[in-house]
Amino acid sequence: MLRASEARDRAAFIDLFASPEVGAYIGGPRPCDELERVVPEVPGRRPGLFVVELGEAMIGMITLDRRDAERPGHVRPGGGEAELGYLFLPEAWGRGYAAEACAAALRWFADTLPGEPVVLCTRVDNERAMRLAAKLGFTQVERFEEYGGEQWFGVWSPSRATPSG
């Protein structure tokens, strides 16, 4: 289930950003003590951020944010495309939850902003993320160096692709 974040998700947000496995492709884990100080009582409460819930517990998060125009990788001259992001706790990996949740978020986005493309950027060496991008229907636009590694940049268009889920 996708839903807005709640106060009960705070510990899972901290676990997510402190996890060495989760942090491997996003710049590394953050220290728990730092996260305890900076994560608000209701973390991630904003449009475009969805908590992924299984049973009664948060297992991950999906974001649809505007891509910073200063970063490399765009499909529009001025940038600002919606960018799909996701993080899941390691115990949820390999079970299809990311594919199902990302597909649901893409369907929501396509219904909310018809015809708008969505972009995704991931490190080429993140094999799981590369497989998920293909499964969701993202197609490569370019590759470039960023954050100390080769990045794969792709686009999903609701008029060209229907994500499985």
Contacts in CASP RR format, 6 or more apart in sequence:
PFRMAT RR
TARGET T0000
AUTHOR 0000-0000-0000
METHOD contacts of the structure
MODEL  1
MLRASEARDRAAFIDLFASPEVGAYIGGPRPCDELERVVPEVPGRRPGLF
VVELGEAMIGMITLDRRDAERPGHVRPGGGEAELGYLFLPEAWGRGYAAE
ACAAALRWFADTLPGEPVVLCTRVDNERAMRLAAKLGFTQVERFEEYGGE
QWFGVWSPSRATPSG
1 52 0 8 1.000
1 53 0 8 1.000
1 54 0 8 1.000
1 55 0 8 1.000
2 50 0 8 1.000
2 51 0 8 1.000
2 52 0 8 1.000
2 53 0 8 1.000
2 62 0 8 1.000
2 101 0 8 1.000
2 104 0 8 1.000
2 105 0 8 1.000
2 108 0 8 1.000
3 50 0 8 1.000
3 51 0 8 1.000
3 53 0 8 1.000
4 45 0 8 1.000
4 49 0 8 1.000
4 50 0 8 1.000
4 51 0 8 1.000
5 13 0 8 1.000
5 42 0 8 1.000
5 43 0 8 1.000
5 44 0 8 1.000
5 45 0 8 1.000
5 49 0 8 1.000
5 51 0 8 1.000
5 58 0 8 1.000
5 61 0 8 1.000
6 42 0 8 1.000
6 51 0 8 1.000
7 41 0 8 1.000
7 42 0 8 1.000
8 58 0 8 1.000
9 42 0 8 1.000
9 43 0 8 1.000
9 51 0 8 1.000
9 58 0 8 1.000
10 39 0 8 1.000
10 40 0 8 1.000
10 41 0 8 1.000
10 42 0 8 1.000
10 43 0 8 1.000
12 57 0 8 1.000
12 58 0 8 1.000
12 59 0 8 1.000
12 60 0 8 1.000
12 89 0 8 1.000
13 35 0 8 1.000
13 39 0 8 1.000
13 43 0 8 1.000
13 44 0 8 1.000
13 58 0 8 1.000
13 61 0 8 1.000
14 32 0 8 1.000
14 35 0 8 1.000
14 36 0 8 1.000
14 39 0 8 1.000
15 89 0 8 1.000
16 22 0 8 1.000
16 60 0 8 1.000
16 61 0 8 1.000
16 87 0 8 1.000
16 88 0 8 1.000
16 89 0 8 1.000
17 23 0 8 1.000
17 29 0 8 1.000
17 30 0 8 1.000
17 35 0 8 1.000
17 39 0 8 1.000
17 87 0 8 1.000
18 29 0 8 1.000
18 30 0 8 1.000
18 31 0 8 1.000
18 32 0 8 1.000
18 35 0 8 1.000
19 29 0 8 1.000
19 89 0 8 1.000
19 90 0 8 1.000
20 28 0 8 1.000
20 29 0 8 1.000
21 90 0 8 1.000
21 93 0 8 1.000
22 29 0 8 1.000
22 87 0 8 1.000
22 88 0 8 1.000
22 89 0 8 1.000
22 90 0 8 1.000
23 29 0 8 1.000
25 122 0 8 1.000
25 123 0 8 1.000
25 125 0 8 1.000
25 126 0 8 1.000
25 129 0 8 1.000
26 87 0 8 1.000
27 147 0 8 1.000
44 61 0 8 1.000
48 63 0 8 1.000
48 64 0 8 1.000
48 65 0 8 1.000
49 61 0 8 1.000
49 62 0 8 1.000
49 63 0 8 1.000
50 61 0 8 1.000
50 62 0 8 1.000
50 63 0 8 1.000
50 101 0 8 1.000
50 105 0 8 1.000
51 58 0 8 1.000
51 60 0 8 1.000
51 61 0 8 1.000
52 58 0 8 1.000
52 59 0 8 1.000
52 60 0 8 1.000
52 61 0 8 1.000
52 62 0 8 1.000
52 88 0 8 1.000
52 92 0 8 1.000
52 97 0 8 1.000
52 101 0 8 1.000
53 59 0 8 1.000
54 92 0 8 1.000
54 97 0 8 1.000
58 89 0 8 1.000
59 88 0 8 1.000
59 89 0 8 1.000
59 91 0 8 1.000
59 92 0 8 1.000
59 97 0 8 1.000
60 86 0 8 1.000
60 87 0 8 1.000
60 88 0 8 1.000
60 89 0 8 1.000
60 92 0 8 1.000
60 97 0 8 1.000
60 101 0 8 1.000
61 86 0 8 1.000
61 87 0 8 1.000
61 88 0 8 1.000
62 84 0 8 1.000
62 85 0 8 1.000
62 86 0 8 1.000
62 101 0 8 1.000
62 102 0 8 1.000
62 105 0 8 1.000
63 83 0 8 1.000
63 84 0 8 1.000
63 85 0 8 1.000
63 86 0 8 1.000
64 82 0 8 1.000
64 83 0 8 1.000
64 84 0 8 1.000
64 85 0 8 1.000
64 105 0 8 1.000
64 109 0 8 1.000
64 118 0 8 1.000
65 82 0 8 1.000
65 83 0 8 1.000
65 85 0 8 1.000
66 80 0 8 1.000
66 81 0 8 1.000
66 82 0 8 1.000
66 83 0 8 1.000
67 73 0 8 1.000
67 74 0 8 1.000
67 79 0 8 1.000
67 80 0 8 1.000
67 81 0 8 1.000
67 82 0 8 1.000
67 83 0 8 1.000
67 119 0 8 1.000
67 121 0 8 1.000
68 80 0 8 1.000
69 78 0 8 1.000
69 79 0 8 1.000
69 80 0 8 1.000
71 146 0 8 1.000
72 144 0 8 1.000
72 146 0 8 1.000
72 151 0 8 1.000
72 153 0 8 1.000
73 119 0 8 1.000
73 121 0 8 1.000
73 141 0 8 1.000
73 142 0 8 1.000
73 144 0 8 1.000
73 153 0 8 1.000
74 80 0 8 1.000
74 81 0 8 1.000
74 119 0 8 1.000
75 81 0 8 1.000
75 117 0 8 1.000
75 119 0 8 1.000
75 141 0 8 1.000
75 155 0 8 1.000
76 117 0 8 1.000
81 116 0 8 1.000
81 117 0 8 1.000
81 118 0 8 1.000
81 119 0 8 1.000
81 155 0 8 1.000
82 109 0 8 1.000
82 113 0 8 1.000
82 116 0 8 1.000
82 117 0 8 1.000
82 118 0 8 1.000
82 119 0 8 1.000
83 118 0 8 1.000
83 119 0 8 1.000
83 120 0 8 1.000
83 121 0 8 1.000
84 102 0 8 1.000
84 105 0 8 1.000
84 106 0 8 1.000
84 118 0 8 1.000
84 119 0 8 1.000
84 120 0 8 1.000
84 156 0 8 1.000
85 102 0 8 1.000
85 120 0 8 1.000
86 98 0 8 1.000
86 101 0 8 1.000
86 102 0 8 1.000
88 97 0 8 1.000
88 98 0 8 1.000
92 98 0 8 1.000
93 128 0 8 1.000
94 128 0 8 1.000
98 132 0 8 1.000
99 132 0 8 1.000
99 135 0 8 1.000
99 136 0 8 1.000
99 164 0 8 1.000
99 165 0 8 1.000
100 165 0 8 1.000
102 132 0 8 1.000
102 136 0 8 1.000
102 163 0 8 1.000
103 136 0 8 1.000
103 163 0 8 1.000
103 164 0 8 1.000
103 165 0 8 1.000
104 165 0 8 1.000
106 118 0 8 1.000
106 136 0 8 1.000
106 156 0 8 1.000
106 158 0 8 1.000
106 163 0 8 1.000
107 163 0 8 1.000
109 116 0 8 1.000
109 118 0 8 1.000
109 158 0 8 1.000
110 116 0 8 1.000
110 158 0 8 1.000
114 158 0 8 1.000
115 157 0 8 1.000
115 158 0 8 1.000
115 159 0 8 1.000
116 158 0 8 1.000
117 155 0 8 1.000
117 156 0 8 1.000
117 157 0 8 1.000
118 155 0 8 1.000
118 156 0 8 1.000
118 157 0 8 1.000
119 141 0 8 1.000
119 153 0 8 1.000
119 154 0 8 1.000
119 155 0 8 1.000
119 156 0 8 1.000
120 133 0 8 1.000
120 136 0 8 1.000
120 138 0 8 1.000
120 153 0 8 1.000
120 154 0 8 1.000
120 155 0 8 1.000
120 156 0 8 1.000
121 146 0 8 1.000
121 151 0 8 1.000
121 152 0 8 1.000
121 153 0 8 1.000
121 154 0 8 1.000
122 129 0 8 1.000
122 130 0 8 1.000
122 133 0 8 1.000
122 151 0 8 1.000
122 152 0 8 1.000
123 129 0 8 1.000
123 147 0 8 1.000
123 149 0 8 1.000
123 150 0 8 1.000
123 151 0 8 1.000
123 152 0 8 1.000
124 130 0 8 1.000
124 143 0 8 1.000
124 149 0 8 1.000
124 150 0 8 1.000
124 151 0 8 1.000
124 152 0 8 1.000
125 149 0 8 1.000
125 150 0 8 1.000
130 152 0 8 1.000
133 152 0 8 1.000
133 154 0 8 1.000
135 163 0 8 1.000
135 164 0 8 1.000
136 156 0 8 1.000
136 161 0 8 1.000
136 163 0 8 1.000
136 164 0 8 1.000
137 156 0 8 1.000
137 161 0 8 1.000
137 163 0 8 1.000
138 154 0 8 1.000
138 155 0 8 1.000
138 156 0 8 1.000
138 161 0 8 1.000
139 154 0 8 1.000
139 155 0 8 1.000
139 156 0 8 1.000
139 160 0 8 1.000
139 161 0 8 1.000
140 152 0 8 1.000
140 153 0 8 1.000
140 154 0 8 1.000
141 153 0 8 1.000
141 154 0 8 1.000
141 155 0 8 1.000
142 153 0 8 1.000
142 154 0 8 1.000
143 150 0 8 1.000
143 151 0 8 1.000
143 152 0 8 1.000
143 153 0 8 1.000
144 150 0 8 1.000
144 151 0 8 1.000
144 153 0 8 1.000
145 151 0 8 1.000
156 163 0 8 1.000
END
